[in-house]
Each structure stands twice: as structure tokens, then as C-alpha cells.
Amino acid sequence: MAITDFLAASDIALAINACEAKDSFSPKMFLKTVGLSKKNTTEIKRIFTILDQDKSGFIEQDELQLFLQNFSKGARPLTAAETRGFLLQGDSDGDGKIGLEEFSALVKSS
């Protein structure tokens, strides 16, 4: 299962290009631009499963840092500030990681 099974390659390219510069990544803008905000609950869950690289049921800080690379192999890693900002927006219970429900809520608020 690949991200491109759910999202258009052209939307992914647009979103990646929009945050090429360091510290320009906005989680909500990225999720909206790739078209994730238009997906149903099942599709969001499948995409979450792809992003959860270690299959722990959460997207942790190290996975967030490499978030863009899930969408495009040559994409840059997120900076420490971008990773912290992503956690602040997505981690509603404050446990330092983003679960499926938190990810879904972030996507739907995009």
C-alpha cells in the first residue's frame, strides 16, 4: 500500500514544493493541499497506517521528522521546530505522539 494509492501525485508534488524551504511546513496546509481533508475515515486510517512506520499505533516524533519523505522520497526532513509545531497541533492529549483519532481530527480540521 502506497500513499499514491490514495492521493494524487500532482497534489503531493504541489504540497511538497510549497514547503521546500526550512521552517515553512504547516501541517494543516500540507494535509489540505495533498487532498487528505477530502478523504473518508477508512482512507484516513489507511494513510495513518502508512505514516506509522513502526506500527506502534502512533506517529511519534522521529516519524514526524521524516513525515514528508512518506509522500516523496527526496523530500527534506522536518526541522526540530516544525516537528514540535506538528506535535502541538496534532497531539491533543499531550502524550508526545499522535494517535489515529488525533490524526483524524487534525486532518478534518484542515
GUTORKOL-265520 format. One record per atom (N, C-alpha, C, CB): residue number from 0; residue in one letter; atom name; x, y, z. Coordinates in Angstrom, 1 decimal. Glycine has a CB too. Example, Ala and Ser with C-alpha at 12.3 -4.5 7.8 and 13.67 -1.06 7.14 Angstrom:
2
+-----+------+------+--------+--------+--------+
!  nr ! rest ! atom !      X !      Y !      Z !
+-----+------+------+--------+--------+--------+
!   0 !    a !    N !   13.2 !   -5.7 !    7.8 !
!   0 !    a !   CA !   12.3 !   -4.5 !    7.8 !
!   0 !    a !    C !   13.2 !   -3.3 !    7.8 !
!   0 !    a !   CB !   11.3 !   -4.5 !    9.0 !
!   1 !    s !    N !   12.8 !   -2.2 !    7.1 !
!   1 !    s !   CA !   13.7 !   -1.1 !    7.1 !
!   1 !    s !    C !   12.9 !    0.0 !    7.9 !
!   1 !    s !   CB !   14.1 !   -0.6 !    5.7 !
+-----+------+------+--------+--------+--------+
//
This chain:
110
+-----+------+------+--------+--------+--------+
!  nr ! rest ! atom !      X !      Y !      Z !
+-----+------+------+--------+--------+--------+
!   0 !    m !    N !    0.8 !   -1.2 !    0.0 !
!   0 !    m !   CA !    0.0 !    0.0 !    0.0 !
!   0 !    m !    C !    0.9 !    1.2 !    0.0 !
!   0 !    m !   CB !   -1.0 !    0.0 !    1.2 !
!   1 !    a !    N !    0.6 !    2.2 !   -0.9 !
!   1 !    a !   CA !    1.4 !    3.4 !   -1.0 !
!   1 !    a !    C !    0.5 !    4.6 !   -0.9 !
!   1 !    a !   CB !    2.2 !    3.4 !   -2.4 !
!   2 !    i !    N !    1.1 !    5.7 !   -0.5 !
!   2 !    i !   CA !    0.4 !    7.0 !   -0.4 !
!   2 !    i !    C !   -0.3 !    7.3 !   -1.7 !
!   2 !    i !   CB !    1.3 !    8.1 !    0.1 !
!   3 !    t !    N !    0.3 !    7.0 !   -2.8 !
!   3 !    t !   CA !   -0.3 !    7.4 !   -4.1 !
!   3 !    t !    C !   -1.4 !    6.5 !   -4.5 !
!   3 !    t !   CB !    0.8 !    7.3 !   -5.2 !
!   4 !    d !    N !   -1.7 !    5.5 !   -3.7 !
!   4 !    d !   CA !   -3.0 !    4.7 !   -3.9 !
!   4 !    d !    C !   -4.2 !    5.5 !   -3.4 !
!   4 !    d !   CB !   -2.9 !    3.4 !   -3.1 !
!   5 !    f !    N !   -3.9 !    6.6 !   -2.6 !
!   5 !    f !   CA !   -5.0 !    7.3 !   -2.0 !
!   5 !    f !    C !   -5.0 !    8.8 !   -2.4 !
!   5 !    f !   CB !   -4.9 !    7.2 !   -0.5 !
!   6 !    l !    N !   -3.8 !    9.3 !   -2.8 !
!   6 !    l !   CA !   -3.6 !   10.7 !   -3.1 !
!   6 !    l !    C !   -3.0 !   10.9 !   -4.4 !
!   6 !    l !   CB !   -2.8 !   11.4 !   -2.0 !
!   7 !    a !    N !   -3.4 !   12.0 !   -5.1 !
!   7 !    a !   CA !   -2.9 !   12.2 !   -6.5 !
!   7 !    a !    C !   -1.4 !   12.7 !   -6.4 !
!   7 !    a !   CB !   -3.7 !   13.3 !   -7.2 !
!   8 !    a !    N !   -0.6 !   12.2 !   -7.3 !
!   8 !    a !   CA !    0.8 !   12.5 !   -7.3 !
!   8 !    a !    C !    1.0 !   14.0 !   -7.5 !
!   8 !    a !   CB !    1.5 !   11.7 !   -8.4 !
!   9 !    s !    N !    0.1 !   14.6 !   -8.3 !
!   9 !    s !   CA !    0.2 !   16.1 !   -8.6 !
!   9 !    s !    C !   -0.1 !   16.9 !   -7.4 !
!   9 !    s !   CB !   -0.8 !   16.5 !   -9.7 !
!  10 !    d !    N !   -1.0 !   16.5 !   -6.5 !
!  10 !    d !   CA !   -1.3 !   17.1 !   -5.3 !
!  10 !    d !    C !   -0.1 !   17.0 !   -4.3 !
!  10 !    d !   CB !   -2.6 !   16.6 !   -4.6 !
!  11 !    i !    N !    0.5 !   15.8 !   -4.3 !
!  11 !    i !   CA !    1.6 !   15.6 !   -3.4 !
!  11 !    i !    C !    2.8 !   16.5 !   -3.8 !
!  11 !    i !   CB !    2.1 !   14.1 !   -3.5 !
!  12 !    a !    N !    3.1 !   16.6 !   -5.1 !
!  12 !    a !   CA !    4.1 !   17.4 !   -5.6 !
!  12 !    a !    C !    3.9 !   18.9 !   -5.2 !
!  12 !    a !   CB !    4.3 !   17.2 !   -7.1 !
!  13 !    l !    N !    2.7 !   19.3 !   -5.4 !
!  13 !    l !   CA !    2.3 !   20.7 !   -5.0 !
!  13 !    l !    C !    2.6 !   21.0 !   -3.6 !
!  13 !    l !   CB !    0.8 !   21.0 !   -5.4 !
!  14 !    a !    N !    2.2 !   20.1 !   -2.7 !
!  14 !    a !   CA !    2.3 !   20.2 !   -1.3 !
!  14 !    a !    C !    3.8 !   20.2 !   -0.8 !
!  14 !    a !   CB !    1.6 !   19.1 !   -0.5 !
!  15 !    i !    N !    4.6 !   19.3 !   -1.4 !
!  15 !    i !   CA !    6.0 !   19.2 !   -1.1 !
!  15 !    i !    C !    6.7 !   20.4 !   -1.6 !
!  15 !    i !   CB !    6.6 !   17.9 !   -1.8 !
!  16 !    n !    N !    6.4 !   20.9 !   -2.8 !
!  16 !    n !   CA !    7.0 !   22.1 !   -3.3 !
!  16 !    n !    C !    6.7 !   23.4 !   -2.4 !
!  16 !    n !   CB !    6.6 !   22.4 !   -4.7 !
!  17 !    a !    N !    5.5 !   23.4 !   -1.8 !
!  17 !    a !   CA !    5.1 !   24.5 !   -1.0 !
!  17 !    a !    C !    5.9 !   24.6 !    0.3 !
!  17 !    a !   CB !    3.6 !   24.4 !   -0.7 !
!  18 !    c !    N !    6.5 !   23.5 !    0.7 !
!  18 !    c !   CA !    7.2 !   23.6 !    2.0 !
!  18 !    c !    C !    8.7 !   23.2 !    1.8 !
!  18 !    c !   CB !    6.6 !   22.7 !    3.0 !
!  19 !    e !    N !    9.3 !   23.5 !    0.7 !
!  19 !    e !   CA !   10.7 !   23.2 !    0.4 !
!  19 !    e !    C !   11.6 !   23.9 !    1.3 !
!  19 !    e !   CB !   11.0 !   23.5 !   -1.0 !
!  20 !    a !    N !   11.3 !   25.2 !    1.6 !
!  20 !    a !   CA !   12.2 !   25.9 !    2.5 !
!  20 !    a !    C !   12.0 !   25.5 !    3.9 !
!  20 !    a !   CB !   11.9 !   27.4 !    2.4 !
!  21 !    k !    N !   13.2 !   25.5 !    4.6 !
!  21 !    k !   CA !   13.1 !   25.1 !    6.1 !
!  21 !    k !    C !   12.2 !   26.0 !    6.8 !
!  21 !    k !   CB !   14.6 !   25.1 !    6.7 !
!  22 !    d !    N !   11.5 !   25.4 !    7.8 !
!  22 !    d !   CA !   10.6 !   26.1 !    8.7 !
!  22 !    d !    C !    9.4 !   26.7 !    7.9 !
!  22 !    d !   CB !   11.3 !   27.2 !    9.4 !
!  23 !    s !    N !    9.0 !   26.1 !    6.8 !
!  23 !    s !   CA !    7.9 !   26.6 !    6.0 !
!  23 !    s !    C !    6.7 !   25.6 !    6.0 !
!  23 !    s !   CB !    8.3 !   26.9 !    4.6 !
!  24 !    f !    N !    6.9 !   24.5 !    6.8 !
!  24 !    f !   CA !    5.9 !   23.4 !    6.8 !
!  24 !    f !    C !    4.8 !   23.8 !    7.7 !
!  24 !    f !   CB !    6.5 !   22.1 !    7.2 !
!  25 !    s !    N !    3.5 !   23.7 !    7.3 !
!  25 !    s !   CA !    2.3 !   23.9 !    8.1 !
!  25 !    s !    C !    1.5 !   22.6 !    7.9 !
!  25 !    s !   CB !    1.5 !   25.1 !    7.6 !
!  26 !    p !    N !    1.4 !   21.8 !    9.0 !
!  26 !    p !   CA !    0.6 !   20.5 !    8.9 !
!  26 !    p !    C !   -0.7 !   20.7 !    8.3 !
!  26 !    p !   CB !    0.5 !   20.0 !   10.3 !
!  27 !    k !    N !   -1.5 !   21.6 !    8.7 !
!  27 !    k !   CA !   -2.9 !   21.7 !    8.2 !
!  27 !    k !    C !   -2.9 !   22.1 !    6.7 !
!  27 !    k !   CB !   -3.7 !   22.8 !    9.0 !
!  28 !    m !    N !   -2.0 !   23.0 !    6.3 !
!  28 !    m !   CA !   -1.9 !   23.4 !    4.9 !
!  28 !    m !    C !   -1.5 !   22.2 !    4.1 !
!  28 !    m !   CB !   -1.0 !   24.6 !    4.7 !
!  29 !    f !    N !   -0.5 !   21.5 !    4.6 !
!  29 !    f !   CA !    0.0 !   20.3 !    3.8 !
!  29 !    f !    C !   -1.1 !   19.3 !    3.7 !
!  29 !    f !   CB !    1.2 !   19.7 !    4.5 !
!  30 !    l !    N !   -1.7 !   18.9 !    4.7 !
!  30 !    l !   CA !   -2.8 !   17.9 !    4.7 !
!  30 !    l !    C !   -3.9 !   18.3 !    3.7 !
!  30 !    l !   CB !   -3.4 !   17.7 !    6.1 !
!  31 !    k !    N !   -4.2 !   19.6 !    3.7 !
!  31 !    k !   CA !   -5.3 !   20.1 !    2.8 !
!  31 !    k !    C !   -4.8 !   20.1 !    1.4 !
!  31 !    k !   CB !   -5.7 !   21.6 !    3.2 !
!  32 !    t !    N !   -3.6 !   20.5 !    1.1 !
!  32 !    t !   CA !   -3.0 !   20.5 !   -0.2 !
!  32 !    t !    C !   -2.9 !   19.1 !   -0.9 !
!  32 !    t !   CB !   -1.7 !   21.2 !   -0.3 !
!  33 !    v !    N !   -2.5 !   18.2 !   -0.1 !
!  33 !    v !   CA !   -2.4 !   16.8 !   -0.6 !
!  33 !    v !    C !   -3.7 !   16.1 !   -0.8 !
!  33 !    v !   CB !   -1.5 !   15.9 !    0.3 !
!  34 !    g !    N !   -4.8 !   16.8 !   -0.3 !
!  34 !    g !   CA !   -6.1 !   16.2 !   -0.5 !
!  34 !    g !    C !   -6.6 !   15.3 !    0.6 !
!  34 !    g !   CB !   -6.2 !   15.5 !   -1.8 !
!  35 !    l !    N !   -5.9 !   15.2 !    1.6 !
!  35 !    l !   CA !   -6.3 !   14.3 !    2.7 !
!  35 !    l !    C !   -7.6 !   14.8 !    3.4 !
!  35 !    l !   CB !   -5.2 !   14.2 !    3.7 !
!  36 !    s !    N !   -7.8 !   16.1 !    3.5 !
!  36 !    s !   CA !   -9.0 !   16.6 !    4.1 !
!  36 !    s !    C !  -10.3 !   16.1 !    3.4 !
!  36 !    s !   CB !   -8.9 !   18.1 !    4.3 !
!  37 !    k !    N !  -10.2 !   15.7 !    2.2 !
!  37 !    k !   CA !  -11.3 !   15.2 !    1.4 !
!  37 !    k !    C !  -11.6 !   13.7 !    1.5 !
!  37 !    k !   CB !  -11.2 !   15.6 !   -0.1 !
!  38 !    k !    N !  -10.7 !   13.0 !    2.2 !
!  38 !    k !   CA !  -10.8 !   11.6 !    2.3 !
!  38 !    k !    C !  -11.8 !   11.1 !    3.4 !
!  38 !    k !   CB !   -9.4 !   11.0 !    2.6 !
!  39 !    n !    N !  -12.3 !    9.9 !    3.3 !
!  39 !    n !   CA !  -13.2 !    9.4 !    4.3 !
!  39 !    n !    C !  -12.4 !    8.8 !    5.4 !
!  39 !    n !   CB !  -14.2 !    8.4 !    3.7 !
!  40 !    t !    N !  -13.1 !    8.4 !    6.5 !
!  40 !    t !   CA !  -12.5 !    7.8 !    7.7 !
!  40 !    t !    C !  -11.6 !    6.6 !    7.4 !
!  40 !    t !   CB !  -13.5 !    7.5 !    8.7 !
!  41 !    t !    N !  -12.1 !    5.7 !    6.5 !
!  41 !    t !   CA !  -11.3 !    4.5 !    6.2 !
!  41 !    t !    C !  -10.0 !    4.8 !    5.4 !
!  41 !    t !   CB !  -12.2 !    3.6 !    5.3 !
!  42 !    e !    N !  -10.1 !    5.8 !    4.5 !
!  42 !    e !   CA !   -8.9 !    6.2 !    3.8 !
!  42 !    e !    C !   -7.9 !    6.9 !    4.7 !
!  42 !    e !   CB !   -9.3 !    7.1 !    2.6 !
!  43 !    i !    N !   -8.4 !    7.7 !    5.6 !
!  43 !    i !   CA !   -7.5 !    8.4 !    6.6 !
!  43 !    i !    C !   -6.8 !    7.4 !    7.4 !
!  43 !    i !   CB !   -8.3 !    9.4 !    7.5 !
!  44 !    k !    N !   -7.5 !    6.3 !    7.9 !
!  44 !    k !   CA !   -6.9 !    5.3 !    8.7 !
!  44 !    k !    C !   -5.8 !    4.5 !    7.9 !
!  44 !    k !   CB !   -8.0 !    4.3 !    9.1 !
!  45 !    r !    N !   -6.1 !    4.3 !    6.6 !
!  45 !    r !   CA !   -5.1 !    3.6 !    5.8 !
!  45 !    r !    C !   -3.8 !    4.4 !    5.7 !
!  45 !    r !   CB !   -5.6 !    3.2 !    4.4 !
!  46 !    i !    N !   -4.0 !    5.7 !    5.5 !
!  46 !    i !   CA !   -2.9 !    6.6 !    5.3 !
!  46 !    i !    C !   -2.1 !    6.7 !    6.6 !
!  46 !    i !   CB !   -3.3 !    8.0 !    4.9 !
!  47 !    f !    N !   -2.8 !    6.8 !    7.8 !
!  47 !    f !   CA !   -2.2 !    6.8 !    9.1 !
!  47 !    f !    C !   -1.3 !    5.5 !    9.2 !
!  47 !    f !   CB !   -3.3 !    6.8 !   10.2 !
!  48 !    t !    N !   -1.8 !    4.4 !    8.8 !
!  48 !    t !   CA !   -1.1 !    3.1 !    8.9 !
!  48 !    t !    C !    0.2 !    3.2 !    8.1 !
!  48 !    t !   CB !   -1.9 !    2.0 !    8.4 !
!  49 !    i !    N !    0.2 !    3.9 !    7.0 !
!  49 !    i !   CA !    1.5 !    4.1 !    6.2 !
!  49 !    i !    C !    2.4 !    5.0 !    7.0 !
!  49 !    i !   CB !    1.1 !    4.6 !    4.8 !
!  50 !    l !    N !    1.9 !    6.0 !    7.6 !
!  50 !    l !   CA !    2.7 !    7.0 !    8.3 !
!  50 !    l !    C !    3.3 !    6.5 !    9.6 !
!  50 !    l !   CB !    2.0 !    8.3 !    8.5 !
!  51 !    d !    N !    2.6 !    5.5 !   10.2 !
!  51 !    d !   CA !    3.0 !    4.9 !   11.4 !
!  51 !    d !    C !    4.1 !    3.8 !   11.0 !
!  51 !    d !   CB !    1.8 !    4.3 !   12.2 !
!  52 !    q !    N !    5.3 !    4.2 !   10.8 !
!  52 !    q !   CA !    6.3 !    3.3 !   10.2 !
!  52 !    q !    C !    6.6 !    2.1 !   11.1 !
!  52 !    q !   CB !    7.6 !    4.1 !   10.0 !
!  53 !    d !    N !    6.6 !    2.3 !   12.4 !
!  53 !    d !   CA !    7.0 !    1.2 !   13.3 !
!  53 !    d !    C !    5.7 !    0.4 !   13.8 !
!  53 !    d !   CB !    7.7 !    1.7 !   14.5 !
!  54 !    k !    N !    4.6 !    0.8 !   13.3 !
!  54 !    k !   CA !    3.3 !    0.0 !   13.6 !
!  54 !    k !    C !    3.0 !    0.0 !   15.0 !
!  54 !    k !   CB !    3.4 !   -1.4 !   13.0 !
!  55 !    s !    N !    3.3 !    1.1 !   15.8 !
!  55 !    s !   CA !    3.1 !    1.2 !   17.2 !
!  55 !    s !    C !    1.6 !    1.7 !   17.5 !
!  55 !    s !   CB !    4.1 !    2.1 !   17.9 !
!  56 !    g !    N !    1.0 !    2.2 !   16.5 !
!  56 !    g !   CA !   -0.4 !    2.7 !   16.7 !
!  56 !    g !    C !   -0.3 !    4.2 !   16.9 !
!  56 !    g !   CB !   -1.0 !    2.1 !   17.8 !
!  57 !    f !    N !    0.9 !    4.8 !   16.8 !
!  57 !    f !   CA !    1.1 !    6.2 !   17.0 !
!  57 !    f !    C !    2.1 !    6.7 !   16.0 !
!  57 !    f !   CB !    1.6 !    6.5 !   18.4 !
!  58 !    i !    N !    2.0 !    8.0 !   15.6 !
!  58 !    i !   CA !    3.1 !    8.7 !   14.9 !
!  58 !    i !    C !    3.9 !    9.4 !   15.9 !
!  58 !    i !   CB !    2.5 !    9.6 !   13.7 !
!  59 !    e !    N !    5.1 !    8.9 !   16.2 !
!  59 !    e !   CA !    6.0 !    9.6 !   17.2 !
!  59 !    e !    C !    6.9 !   10.6 !   16.5 !
!  59 !    e !   CB !    6.8 !    8.5 !   17.9 !
!  60 !    q !    N !    7.6 !   11.3 !   17.4 !
!  60 !    q !   CA !    8.5 !   12.4 !   17.0 !
!  60 !    q !    C !    9.4 !   12.1 !   15.8 !
!  60 !    q !   CB !    9.2 !   13.0 !   18.1 !
!  61 !    d !    N !   10.1 !   10.9 !   15.9 !
!  61 !    d !   CA !   11.0 !   10.5 !   14.9 !
!  61 !    d !    C !   10.3 !   10.3 !   13.5 !
!  61 !    d !   CB !   11.8 !    9.3 !   15.3 !
!  62 !    e !    N !    9.1 !    9.8 !   13.6 !
!  62 !    e !   CA !    8.3 !    9.5 !   12.4 !
!  62 !    e !    C !    7.8 !   10.9 !   11.8 !
!  62 !    e !   CB !    7.1 !    8.6 !   12.7 !
!  63 !    l !    N !    7.5 !   11.8 !   12.7 !
!  63 !    l !   CA !    7.1 !   13.1 !   12.3 !
!  63 !    l !    C !    8.2 !   13.9 !   11.5 !
!  63 !    l !   CB !    6.6 !   14.0 !   13.4 !
!  64 !    q !    N !    9.4 !   13.7 !   12.0 !
!  64 !    q !   CA !   10.6 !   14.4 !   11.4 !
!  64 !    q !    C !   10.7 !   13.9 !   10.0 !
!  64 !    q !   CB !   11.8 !   14.1 !   12.2 !
!  65 !    l !    N !   10.4 !   12.7 !    9.7 !
!  65 !    l !   CA !   10.5 !   12.1 !    8.3 !
!  65 !    l !    C !    9.2 !   12.1 !    7.6 !
!  65 !    l !   CB !   11.1 !   10.7 !    8.4 !
!  66 !    f !    N !    8.2 !   12.9 !    8.1 !
!  66 !    f !   CA !    6.8 !   12.9 !    7.6 !
!  66 !    f !    C !    6.8 !   13.1 !    6.1 !
!  66 !    f !   CB !    6.0 !   13.9 !    8.3 !
!  67 !    l !    N !    7.5 !   14.1 !    5.6 !
!  67 !    l !   CA !    7.4 !   14.5 !    4.2 !
!  67 !    l !    C !    8.0 !   13.4 !    3.3 !
!  67 !    l !   CB !    8.2 !   15.8 !    3.9 !
!  68 !    q !    N !    8.9 !   12.6 !    3.8 !
!  68 !    q !   CA !    9.5 !   11.6 !    3.0 !
!  68 !    q !    C !    8.6 !   10.4 !    2.7 !
!  68 !    q !   CB !   10.8 !   11.1 !    3.7 !
!  69 !    n !    N !    7.5 !   10.3 !    3.5 !
!  69 !    n !   CA !    6.5 !    9.3 !    3.2 !
!  69 !    n !    C !    5.7 !    9.6 !    2.0 !
!  69 !    n !   CB !    5.5 !    9.2 !    4.4 !
!  70 !    f !    N !    5.7 !   10.9 !    1.6 !
!  70 !    f !   CA !    5.0 !   11.4 !    0.5 !
!  70 !    f !    C !    5.9 !   11.5 !   -0.8 !
!  70 !    f !   CB !    4.3 !   12.7 !    0.7 !
!  71 !    s !    N !    7.2 !   11.8 !   -0.6 !
!  71 !    s !   CA !    8.1 !   11.9 !   -1.6 !
!  71 !    s !    C !    9.5 !   11.6 !   -1.1 !
!  71 !    s !   CB !    8.1 !   13.4 !   -2.2 !
!  72 !    k !    N !   10.1 !   10.5 !   -1.7 !
!  72 !    k !   CA !   11.4 !   10.0 !   -1.2 !
!  72 !    k !    C !   12.5 !   11.1 !   -1.1 !
!  72 !    k !   CB !   11.9 !    9.0 !   -2.1 !
!  73 !    g !    N !   12.5 !   12.1 !   -2.0 !
!  73 !    g !   CA !   13.5 !   13.1 !   -1.9 !
!  73 !    g !    C !   13.2 !   14.3 !   -1.1 !
!  73 !    g !   CB !   13.8 !   13.6 !   -3.3 !
!  74 !    a !    N !   12.1 !   14.3 !   -0.4 !
!  74 !    a !   CA !   11.7 !   15.4 !    0.4 !
!  74 !    a !    C !   12.6 !   15.6 !    1.6 !
!  74 !    a !   CB !   10.2 !   15.3 !    0.9 !
!  75 !    r !    N !   12.7 !   16.8 !    2.1 !
!  75 !    r !   CA !   13.5 !   17.1 !    3.3 !
!  75 !    r !    C !   12.9 !   16.6 !    4.6 !
!  75 !    r !   CB !   13.8 !   18.6 !    3.3 !
!  76 !    p !    N !   13.8 !   16.4 !    5.6 !
!  76 !    p !   CA !   13.2 !   16.1 !    6.9 !
!  76 !    p !    C !   12.7 !   17.4 !    7.5 !
!  76 !    p !   CB !   14.3 !   15.5 !    7.8 !
!  77 !    l !    N !   11.7 !   17.3 !    8.4 !
!  77 !    l !   CA !   11.2 !   18.5 !    9.1 !
!  77 !    l !    C !   12.3 !   19.0 !   10.1 !
!  77 !    l !   CB !    9.9 !   18.2 !    9.8 !
!  78 !    t !    N !   12.3 !   20.3 !   10.3 !
!  78 !    t !   CA !   13.2 !   20.8 !   11.3 !
!  78 !    t !    C !   12.7 !   20.5 !   12.7 !
!  78 !    t !   CB !   13.4 !   22.4 !   11.1 !
!  79 !    a !    N !   13.5 !   20.7 !   13.7 !
!  79 !    a !   CA !   13.1 !   20.4 !   15.1 !
!  79 !    a !    C !   11.9 !   21.3 !   15.4 !
!  79 !    a !   CB !   14.2 !   20.7 !   16.1 !
!  80 !    a !    N !   11.9 !   22.6 !   15.0 !
!  80 !    a !   CA !   10.8 !   23.5 !   15.2 !
!  80 !    a !    C !    9.5 !   23.0 !   14.5 !
!  80 !    a !   CB !   11.1 !   24.9 !   14.8 !
!  81 !    e !    N !    9.6 !   22.6 !   13.3 !
!  81 !    e !   CA !    8.4 !   22.1 !   12.6 !
!  81 !    e !    C !    7.9 !   20.8 !   13.2 !
!  81 !    e !   CB !    8.8 !   21.8 !   11.1 !
!  82 !    t !    N !    8.7 !   20.0 !   13.7 !
!  82 !    t !   CA !    8.3 !   18.7 !   14.3 !
!  82 !    t !    C !    7.6 !   19.1 !   15.6 !
!  82 !    t !   CB !    9.5 !   17.8 !   14.6 !
!  83 !    r !    N !    8.1 !   20.0 !   16.4 !
!  83 !    r !   CA !    7.4 !   20.4 !   17.6 !
!  83 !    r !    C !    6.1 !   21.0 !   17.3 !
!  83 !    r !   CB !    8.3 !   21.4 !   18.4 !
!  84 !    g !    N !    6.0 !   21.9 !   16.3 !
!  84 !    g !   CA !    4.8 !   22.5 !   15.9 !
!  84 !    g !    C !    3.7 !   21.5 !   15.5 !
!  84 !    g !   CB !    5.0 !   23.5 !   14.8 !
!  85 !    f !    N !    4.2 !   20.5 !   14.8 !
!  85 !    f !   CA !    3.3 !   19.4 !   14.3 !
!  85 !    f !    C !    2.7 !   18.7 !   15.5 !
!  85 !    f !   CB !    4.0 !   18.4 !   13.4 !
!  86 !    l !    N !    3.6 !   18.4 !   16.5 !
!  86 !    l !   CA !    3.1 !   17.7 !   17.7 !
!  86 !    l !    C !    2.1 !   18.6 !   18.5 !
!  86 !    l !   CB !    4.3 !   17.4 !   18.6 !
!  87 !    l !    N !    2.4 !   19.9 !   18.6 !
!  87 !    l !   CA !    1.5 !   20.8 !   19.3 !
!  87 !    l !    C !    0.1 !   20.8 !   18.6 !
!  87 !    l !   CB !    2.1 !   22.2 !   19.3 !
!  88 !    q !    N !    0.1 !   20.8 !   17.3 !
!  88 !    q !   CA !   -1.2 !   20.8 !   16.6 !
!  88 !    q !    C !   -1.9 !   19.5 !   16.7 !
!  88 !    q !   CB !   -1.0 !   21.2 !   15.2 !
!  89 !    g !    N !   -1.2 !   18.4 !   16.6 !
!  89 !    g !   CA !   -1.9 !   17.1 !   16.5 !
!  89 !    g !    C !   -2.0 !   16.3 !   17.8 !
!  89 !    g !   CB !   -1.1 !   16.3 !   15.6 !
!  90 !    d !    N !   -1.2 !   16.5 !   18.8 !
!  90 !    d !   CA !   -1.2 !   15.7 !   20.0 !
!  90 !    d !    C !   -2.1 !   16.4 !   21.0 !
!  90 !    d !   CB !    0.2 !   15.6 !   20.6 !
!  91 !    s !    N !   -3.4 !   16.1 !   20.9 !
!  91 !    s !   CA !   -4.4 !   16.7 !   21.8 !
!  91 !    s !    C !   -4.3 !   16.2 !   23.3 !
!  91 !    s !   CB !   -5.8 !   16.5 !   21.3 !
!  92 !    d !    N !   -3.8 !   15.0 !   23.5 !
!  92 !    d !   CA !   -3.8 !   14.5 !   24.9 !
!  92 !    d !    C !   -2.4 !   14.7 !   25.6 !
!  92 !    d !   CB !   -4.1 !   13.1 !   24.9 !
!  93 !    g !    N !   -1.5 !   15.3 !   24.8 !
!  93 !    g !   CA !   -0.2 !   15.7 !   25.5 !
!  93 !    g !    C !    0.8 !   14.5 !   25.8 !
!  93 !    g !   CB !   -0.4 !   16.4 !   26.7 !
!  94 !    d !    N !    0.6 !   13.4 !   25.1 !
!  94 !    d !   CA !    1.4 !   12.2 !   25.4 !
!  94 !    d !    C !    2.7 !   12.2 !   24.5 !
!  94 !    d !   CB !    0.7 !   10.9 !   25.2 !
!  95 !    g !    N !    2.9 !   13.2 !   23.7 !
!  95 !    g !   CA !    4.1 !   13.2 !   22.9 !
!  95 !    g !    C !    4.1 !   12.5 !   21.6 !
!  95 !    g !   CB !    5.3 !   12.8 !   23.7 !
!  96 !    k !    N !    2.9 !   12.0 !   21.2 !
!  96 !    k !   CA !    2.7 !   11.3 !   20.0 !
!  96 !    k !    C !    1.3 !   11.5 !   19.4 !
!  96 !    k !   CB !    3.0 !    9.8 !   20.2 !
!  97 !    i !    N !    1.1 !   11.2 !   18.2 !
!  97 !    i !   CA !   -0.2 !   11.4 !   17.6 !
!  97 !    i !    C !   -0.9 !   10.0 !   17.2 !
!  97 !    i !   CB !   -0.1 !   12.2 !   16.3 !
!  98 !    g !    N !   -2.0 !    9.8 !   17.9 !
!  98 !    g !   CA !   -2.7 !    8.5 !   17.6 !
!  98 !    g !    C !   -3.7 !    8.7 !   16.4 !
!  98 !    g !   CB !   -3.5 !    8.1 !   18.9 !
!  99 !    l !    N !   -4.4 !    7.7 !   16.0 !
!  99 !    l !   CA !   -5.3 !    7.7 !   14.9 !
!  99 !    l !    C !   -6.4 !    8.7 !   15.1 !
!  99 !    l !   CB !   -5.9 !    6.3 !   14.7 !
! 100 !    e !    N !   -7.0 !    8.8 !   16.2 !
! 100 !    e !   CA !   -8.1 !    9.7 !   16.5 !
! 100 !    e !    C !   -7.6 !   11.2 !   16.4 !
! 100 !    e !   CB !   -8.7 !    9.5 !   17.8 !
! 101 !    e !    N !   -6.4 !   11.4 !   17.0 !
! 101 !    e !   CA !   -5.8 !   12.7 !   16.9 !
! 101 !    e !    C !   -5.5 !   13.1 !   15.4 !
! 101 !    e !   CB !   -4.5 !   12.8 !   17.8 !
! 102 !    f !    N !   -4.9 !   12.2 !   14.7 !
! 102 !    f !   CA !   -4.6 !   12.4 !   13.3 !
! 102 !    f !    C !   -5.8 !   12.7 !   12.5 !
! 102 !    f !   CB !   -3.8 !   11.2 !   12.7 !
! 103 !    s !    N !   -6.9 !   11.9 !   12.7 !
! 103 !    s !   CA !   -8.1 !   12.1 !   12.0 !
! 103 !    s !    C !   -8.7 !   13.5 !   12.3 !
! 103 !    s !   CB !   -9.2 !   11.1 !   12.4 !
! 104 !    a !    N !   -8.6 !   13.9 !   13.6 !
! 104 !    a !   CA !   -9.1 !   15.2 !   14.0 !
! 104 !    a !    C !   -8.3 !   16.4 !   13.3 !
! 104 !    a !   CB !   -9.1 !   15.4 !   15.5 !
! 105 !    l !    N !   -7.0 !   16.2 !   13.2 !
! 105 !    l !   CA !   -6.1 !   17.2 !   12.6 !
! 105 !    l !    C !   -6.5 !   17.3 !   11.1 !
! 105 !    l !   CB !   -4.7 !   16.8 !   12.8 !
! 106 !    v !    N !   -6.7 !   16.1 !   10.5 !
! 106 !    v !   CA !   -7.0 !   16.1 !    9.0 !
! 106 !    v !    C !   -8.3 !   16.8 !    8.8 !
! 106 !    v !   CB !   -7.1 !   14.6 !    8.5 !
! 107 !    k !    N !   -9.3 !   16.5 !    9.6 !
! 107 !    k !   CA !  -10.7 !   17.0 !    9.4 !
! 107 !    k !    C !  -10.7 !   18.6 !    9.7 !
! 107 !    k !   CB !  -11.7 !   16.3 !   10.3 !
! 108 !    s !    N !   -9.8 !   19.0 !   10.5 !
! 108 !    s !   CA !   -9.7 !   20.5 !   10.8 !
! 108 !    s !    C !   -8.9 !   21.2 !    9.8 !
! 108 !    s !   CB !   -9.1 !   20.7 !   12.2 !
! 109 !    s !    N !   -8.3 !   20.5 !    8.8 !
! 109 !    s !   CA !   -7.5 !   21.2 !    7.7 !
! 109 !    s !    C !   -8.4 !   21.8 !    6.7 !
! 109 !    s !   CB !   -6.6 !   20.1 !    7.1 !
+-----+------+------+--------+--------+--------+
//
